[in-house]
Amino acid sequence: MQVVAEISLYPLNEKYIAPIQAFIDRLNTYPQLSVNTGSTSTVVAGEYLPTMQILAEEMQRSHQEIGQAIFVCKFLNGDKMGSGE
């Protein structure tokens, strides 16, 4: 099963660009993920369980490095994308 996740990261500090870029850069190191970054969010797609595990680990790492930060996420069943269902 595929999952598509749209993620926005909002670090709660004045220097917010570097932590956002670091999170995106780390996601791009995983060959099993498809990562597309836009101006306000990043869309990540891949096999459901491995993708969710990677996101959990990288979100935890961001919280440990940044401190307070907000992640806004939407998760979609990637198997149903484009099928009209």
C-alpha positions, 0 to 999 in steps of 0.5 A, a space after each residue: 500500500 502506498 501513502 502520500 503525505 503533505 507536510 509543513 514544518 513551522 519551527 517556533 524560533 526566529 531562525 526557521 529556514 535552516 531547520 526546515 531545509 535540514 528536514 527536507 534534505 534528510 528526507 531526500 536522502 531516502 531512495 525509497 521516498 518520492 519527495 517534492 517540495 513546494 513553497 509551503 509544504 513537502 509531499 512525500 510518497 512511498 510504501 506505507 509502513 517504511 514511509 511512516 517510520 521514516 517520517 516518525 524518525 525524522 520528525 522526532 529528530 527535528 523536535 530534538 534539534 529544534 525544540 518547539 516546532 509544529 508539523 502539519 500533516 495530511 495523509 492520503 491513501 496513495 493507492 487511490 490517487 488518480 483512480 477516481 474513487 
